[in-house]
Amino acid sequence: MENMPYIQSEVPDNQEVLNNKLKAKVSYIENVATALNQGDDRRVYELIDSKKYNELIRGVEHADDNYALSSLVADLQPDLSHHLGQKLIAYLSEVFPFFYYQESNLGVFELYFGNWWDRAYFGRLDPINVQFKFKAEEYEKLVESVKLAAQGERYHAAQIDELTKKNEELQKLADTQDDRNSQRKELERRLDELEDKGGFFNRSASEEEQAEVKAQLKKLDETDQQVADVPNQIEANNAKILEYSKEDTILIYEQRAINEQFGSFDEFNAKVKALYVDYVKHLAEQAGGLEDA
Amino acid sequence: MPNQLQQRVSNYVDLLNNDIVEIQNNLNDTQTLAESNDPETLHTTAERMIQRQMNPAWVQVPRQYSAADDYLIAMDRFMQLAGVVGYSILLPVDTEAVTLVMTDLNTPAAFAFETNNDQNGGAFFTELSTGERLFYWSLERKQILFNARGIVDLLVDRFSKKNVTVNQNRVIAAMLTEFGRYMERVFGYKVDFNILETLDDYHYDLIQHAEPKGMLDKLFVLSGETNYFLQGMPNGAAIMLGDQTEVRIFFINDANALGAQRWHFQVVDGRDQYSWLDVLFNYDFIAKWYLDEQKTMEIAYDELVFAVQKSRPVDIQSIFTAQQGLMPMMPQDIEAEKAKAAAAAQAEQDRLAQVEAEKEAQAKADAQAEADRTTEADDAEQDDADEAAVTREVTTDEGEFEVGAEAQPVADDAEEAAETPNETKTKSFDEEIQEALSSSNNSEG
């Protein structure tokens, strides 16, 4: 029975292929390790995203990706980011001298705009992809303030004007307290007078006038009550004005820094977009050109 | 055995003698204070003088220097020895009261001492027109305490609004600082320089009146309009100014301080050159900020000694217009001199009128000659004006002091009228006659 050749399980030998695949992985890891040890960051960028590298640096159209391999180091991203961040930040301090970084966690670089008082938190730096990830809110504010600056205006000018006017009105209200006090005295005197000489015959006329005077007094009460809160309101408005002025000052500093370095906001944006290409080419040039790749 | 009259006379003589001896001692000390060049002698003499209660009952001295004056005389002597410049002392002829004025200042201001009359003694160096007390001086305790608030109120707030220049303010600050440094160096004084301190590593102590709200934000916004910008630093902020000067504003955690934060200022320039006061002089936006924030916090000064910040302001106009001179004069002498001057002025005017008349007659008589001389006369008039000025200096300017036009001897209108213009005109006419007589050799020569 045992030699009956009915059905046989046929398992083709795939050892070779498997070995090759494993070898590829091993050699990928080895390459990454070598590049890291030699401080060859350009090679690291090539290895961790060959599609991006080939398309942007070599100019290859529709290059194949190497995600299968690069996923091998995916869980090392914080370490890689930390490693790549060192050289990248040294480079950026020349090209974007107004950006400052704080590594809040391994490989996580918080980005600050400027070294001035209360500088804005402006997003993060992503060393693995060589790009800034600006905080949308801050970036939009900057874009808007650049537009306004072209018209000679400040970002918060309208709000500050409004608050200033409001404060002036409040102050006026407080300043006219003496007038209201004497008005009150006059009304109270009038009221006493009316009550005294109400008499029998012209009672209704007097009552009408009394009601009128009382209404005026009530109005004064309301205004006085308002005035009692004026100092608080003015102080609150001043605090807001200060906050707005501070933000305007920060935006002016940001624009000034950009203009001093790049000449214009558009040029700054272009440089931000081209960062990967510029940086990797810069690394290649430092290592003696692109051809060794 | 002496009889009663003898006894009585003897007692009378003793009483007078006691006072005379006391007065004599004080005069000797006054002379020493004015003449000695030995710092120790000056100091002990001044100390003795301000402690002496000069109140003679039997011998009256119509005029004498007060203790406050003694302080200023002593300060002047020490500053003379220290080589301090930029100030003058006013010397009115009709009183022994002395005041210090700055030689070059765009606003009237006069400084003098005001004695502190409680048991602590000492005196306040005060600007008279504002009553601002700039420092406290105790000779007995060898102590000088500057008053940051008074100095800021006077120099930074008031003077800068009165067109006083940064340089003029600096001269005043330098005078105060150098005086303090001299007393510290020579006599081992304890000096609280506070706002005048220039050491780089000095942390200015502050009096914190309230918790700071947006204090640094405000400075940041103000700096936004300048070329300087405020930077964050741990627990505070710093700003790089010109001339390698950096100002730091920061706090130290301190549970005992208001809001658990003890704030300090620091001025670093690498040479111990600038004080916080210099920063306020040189940077308007910081001065503006500091003046606004003083209600929140200010440079610390001795709050007990300066519990009363100001003396009562006095009108200083009369100090400047009083006749000045080296020779003290009694009121009747001053009156007599004024009368003499008025009479002289009247005589001048009479003479002038007469000369005018003669001139007219001359002009009518000789129109041709007059026309020839016109150009020469103009030149001559210029020379005469100079000569008149010289003459006046010799006759009326007894003093050697230089305190600007306001302090020049100006007694009254009559004398003033007699001084320049008429005199000039008259003399020039004299000269014109002279010239006419003696040919025309000085016009072309």
Contacts between the chains, C-beta under 8 A, distances in Angstrom:
chain1	res1	chain2	res2	distance
A	115	B	231	5.4
A	115	B	232	7.7
A	116	B	220	7.3
A	116	B	229	4.8
A	116	B	230	6.2
A	116	B	231	5.7
A	116	B	232	7.6
A	117	B	216	6.2
A	117	B	217	7.6
A	117	B	219	7.8
A	117	B	220	4.2
A	117	B	229	7.4
A	117	B	230	3.9
A	117	B	231	6.2
A	117	B	232	5.4
A	117	B	237	5.2
A	118	B	217	6.9
A	118	B	220	6.6
A	118	B	232	6.9
A	119	B	232	7.2
A	239	B	213	7.5
A	239	B	214	6.7
A	242	B	214	5.0
A	242	B	217	5.5
A	242	B	218	6.4
A	242	B	221	6.8
A	243	B	217	7.7
A	245	B	221	4.4
A	245	B	224	7.9
A	246	B	217	5.0
A	246	B	220	6.1
A	246	B	221	5.6
A	248	B	224	7.7
A	249	B	220	6.2
A	249	B	221	5.3
A	249	B	223	8.0
A	249	B	224	3.6
A	252	B	224	6.2
A	253	B	224	7.2
A	253	B	229	6.6
